[in-house]
Amino acid sequence: MNTIKAALICQGSVSSQWTIEAMKKYFEVVDELSIKHVETVIAEKSIEVLHHGTPLQPYDCIYAKGSYRYESLLRSITEACFDRCYMPIHPETFSIGHDKLLTHLALQRKNVPMPKTYVTTSIASTRGILEKVTYPIIMKFTKGTQGKGVMFAESLTSASTLLDAMDVLKQPLIIQEYIETGGVDTRAFVIGDQVVAACRRSAAEGDVRSNIHAGAEGEKIMLDAKSRRIAVDTAQAVGADICAVDMVQGPHGPLVLEVNLSPGLQGITKISGVDIAAKIAAFLYEQTRLRKTSQKKEKEVAVLEELGILGDKASTQKISGMIVPAEMRGERLLLPKNVTHVAELREKDELQISVEKGKIDIRKL
């Protein structure tokens, strides 16, 4: 396999540096690209990504991340590169994950449990909602991360006061039922279809936000199967292979609060004892390798189709000398699709198998 090249587009945080160092153990080439020096040029038939004014070189893997301030740029970068290489976050995910309203809509479509949520754009409609909800409530802007823009109102009076102050910014508001947890929530770090680490976070005294950046304390926990499934379902609902999912325990089970597409690694790594950067790097490499292998197989199939080996007349053709990498599922060998097609092998067929070292002979009875 040729040299596998990867790039991390980021803001240069400590978490990003950890990830880059971990990626260097897997990829032959790893470049750090500052998102501050990346731009996109959108034309009628193409989107070009530039770094320091120079077109981005071809990469096999690009992991792009950053705060909500870079949402539009991250989406355009991913739109341009998503079909060219492996990227763990889908283009539209940056819009979804950095907007709490869009996140809740995506979760609702996939039946992911979450607190009851109201969305308003005018003072009049907001006041109407404030008069009918049960207190306390959470009020927050649709944009923002790490607990910023999240406020707690214990009564109609305090909610009205907050509303007057928030109205100055002229932003859409989210009003959400408050789940009494004693200021405790759970963060699950999802990579692929697994939760690789989790911690319980307790808000600092006098604060309802349980973000480590806001002074919260954390402890390592083992999530139950239901919570793990909900966390993975959440990641898949928004289109992220790598993210953090924040949940609280409601009366009937876990409820998802939000998704973080660029979560910090320091706090949860220290608390959980899991080298998350290493797991991210290993996952990126494996997905990149699988993508390149799949592309190679597609090219091989295309060549076979050109030769007339595949297609409606495939049953009358013969394949000789084809060289392919062994694809295993556990300790089981998977045959290429075109091989089973030409041999006319079907599930439940009886096979005669002869095996010796380095050789397998399969005949259909």
N, C-alpha and C positions, 0 to 999 in steps of 0.2 A: 504494500500500500504506500502511496506517495506521502510526502510530508504533510501532516495535518496541522493547519494553521488556525489559530483562534484569536479573538480580540474581545476585550472587555471595555465597553463604553460606559464610563462612570464619572463620578465627581471627585474621585481620588480619596475617598474615606478610608479609615482603617479597615473596615470590613472588605472594601474593594481590594486593598493591598493584600489582605489574607487570601482572598479568592484568587488573585493573580499568582501568588506564590504557589498555591495549591495546584493551579492549572498547569504550571510549568513542569510538574511531575508527570503529566500525561501527554500534553501537546508538545510537538517539537518547536513550534513558534507560538508565543503568546505576546500580544501587543496591548498595552494600555492606551486607550484613546480618551482624552479628556472631552467630555460632552460640551464643555465650554468652547471648544475649538472645532466642533462638528457642525456642519450645516447641510441642508438639502436643497437641491435645485429641482423644482418640479416643472417639467415641460409637458407638451401635449401627449407624448407617447412614452415618457420615461421619467423616473425619479433618480437623480444622481446624488450620492452622498459624498461630501468632501470633508477632509480633515486637514486643518491648516491650509485650506484652499486647494488641496490636491485630491483627486478622486481616490476613493477608498480602494485599496488593493483587494483581490479576491481572498475571502476567508472561508474555511469549512464550518466555522462556528463563530457566532457573534452573540455575546450576552450583553444586552443593553439595559441599563437601569439608571434611575435618577429620581429626584423628588418630583412632586406634582407640578412644580414650576416648569419642568421640561416635558410635560405631557405631549404637547403638539409635536415637538421635535422628535421625541422617542417614537411616537406613532409613525411619523413620516420616514424615519430611518428604517423602522421595521417593515413598513410597506414596501420600501425599496429593496430590502435584502432578504425578506422572509422566504422567498422561493429559490434563492441562490445558495443558502446555507442553512445549518440548523440554528434556530433561535428559540429559546425556551418560553418566550412570551409572545403571544399573537399581537398583531398590530392594533386591533380594536381594544385589546385588553388594557392598554395604557389609558384610553379614554374611560373605560369602565372602572378600572381599579383606582383611578385618581378622582373619581366622582362618586360620592356616597350614594346619591340617588340612583345612578346607573348600576352601581354594585348591587343595591337592593333589588332592582328590577331583574338583573341577571339571576340572582339567587331565587327570586320568586318563580321565575320561569322553570327552574330546575327543582322546585319544591324543597329548597334548603330552608330550615327553620330559622326565623329571626324575630326580633321584637316588632310589635305593631308600629308602623311608621307613617307619618303624615308629611306631605310636601306642600309648601306654600310659596307664593311669589309676591303677595301683597299683604300689607299690614291689616287690612280689613278681614281678609280670609283667615289670617293667622290668629287674630283676636277671636274669631268665631270658634276656631279649633281649641284655643286656650280655655274657653269657657265650658267646653264639654269633656275635656280629657280628665283622667284621674291622676292626681299628683302623688309623688313628684314625677317630673319628666326631664328628659334630656333635650336640649336645643343645640343645634350645630349647623354650621355652613356645609354645603355639599363638597367644598374643596378643603383640603388640609390633611396633615398627617401628624403622627406622634402626639395625638390628643389636643392639638391646637385647634381653636375654634369650637371646642366642646364645652357647653355650659350646663349647669344643674339648676333647676328651678323647683323649689319645694312647695310653691303655692302659686295661685293665680296672680297675686300681687308681685311676687318676685319675677314671674315669667313676663309680666307686662313691663316691668322695669328693664329687664334684659332685652325685650323686643324693641323698646324705644332706642336703646343703645345700638342694637344690631341693625336697625333700619338705616342708620347713617351710611352703612357700607353697601346698601342696595343689592344684596345678594339673596338668592333663593335659600330658604330655610328648611331644615328637616326637624320635625318634632317627633320624638320617639318615646315610647313607654319606658319607664325606668324599672329595671329588674334589680330588686334588692339582693345584693350579693356581699354586702359589707365592704364594697370597694375592691372586690376580688374578681379577676377574670383569668382566662387561660389563653396562652399563645401557643399555637401549633405550627411548627415549621414543616412545610410540605415540599418534597422534592419528588417529582413524578407522581406515582400512585402510592406514596408512602409518607407517613409522618415520621420524620427522622429525629425530632426532638420536641419536647414540650415543657412549658413551665407555667406555674401559677403565679400571677402577679398581684400584689396587694398595694393599693394606693397609699401614698403618703398621707399622714394625718391631716384631715381637713380638705382632702382633694378626692374627687370621685374618679379621676383619671388614673388608670393603673399602668401607664406607660413607664418603662424603666427610665426613659429620658426625663420624665417629669418627677423623678424621685421615688418611684415605686420600688418595692422589694420583690424579689422573686425566689421561687423554690422549684426544684426539679420534681416532675410528676410523671407518672405513666398513665397515658390516656386510656380510657375504656374503648372497646371496639366501636361503639356507636359514635363517640366523639371523633375517633380517627376517621371513620367513614364520612362524617359530616365535613370534616376539614378537607379531605380529598375531594369530595363532591363540590365543595366551594371553589377550590382551585380550578377544577375542571369546568365549572359553570362560567367562570370569568375568562378562562383560556390561558392559565399560567401553569407552567411546569415547575416553577420555583416561586414560592411566596410564603408569607406568614398569614395565618388566619386567627383572628381574635374572637373568642367566644365567652359567653357567660352561661351559668347554669340557671335555666328557667324552671318554672313549676313542673314542666313535662319533659325536661331534658335540655341539652345544649342549644343555645341560640347564637347565631353568628352576628357579630357587630360590624366587622369590616375586614378588608383584605389589604395587606401591605405588599406591594410589588418590589420594594427595595428595602427590606428589613435589615436593621443592624444585626451584626453577628456577635458583637462582644458580649452583651448581656446574656443571651440565651446559651452561647457557647460556654461561658463560665459557669452558669447555673446548671446546665444539663451535663456538662462534661463531654459533650459530643463535638468532634471536630467538624463543624458544619461546612466550613470552607472546603475541606477535603471531600466531603460527600457531594457538594455542588460540582467540584471539578471532575470527580469520577463520573457523575451522571452526565455532565456535558460531553465528556469524551465518549462515553458509551453510546449516547444518542447520535453523536456525530459519526461515529464508526458505523453504526447501523444504517444511517442515512447514506453514507458513501457505499456500503455494501449493497443496499437496495438499488442505488443508481446503477451500480455495475451490473446487477442482475437484469435490470430493465434494458440496458444496452445489449446484453447477451440475448435476451428474448427478441429484441428488435432485429438483431442480426439473423436469428433463427427464422423469424417471420419473413425476412427478405429472401432467405434461402428456400422458403416454402416448407420448412419443417414444422411450423406451427400454423394452425388455421383449420379450415374445414376438412382438409385432406391429411391432417396430421396423423391419423390412425394408420395410414399406409406408408408413413415415412419412418426413417431410422435415424437415431442420433448415435454418433460414434465419436469418441475422443473428446467429448466436451469436458472442460476443466472448470470446476466451480468450488468455492470454499465450502467446507463442511458446516452446515447450519444445524445446531443442536438445540433441543429443548430439554434441559436437564441432561440426562444421559441418552436421550433418544435422538436418532438421526432423522432430519426432515429432508425429504426428496424435493428437488425443484419441481415447480408446477408443470413445466413442460415435459418433464420425465414421466410423471404419473399420467399426463395427458396422452403422450405418444404410446405408452405401455397399456393404456386403457385400464388403469387400476382404479377400482372403486372401493369405498368403505364396505367392509364385511366380505370382500373377496378373500378366498383362501390362497395363501401364498406358500411356496416351497422356498425355504431360505437355506443357503449353504454359506458358512462363514469360516474363514481362516484369517490369520494375521494379515492385516492390510487389504483384505479382499472380502466383498460381499456379493453373492449371486442370488438374485431374487427372480423367481419364476411364478407366473400366475397359473393356478391349477384350473 
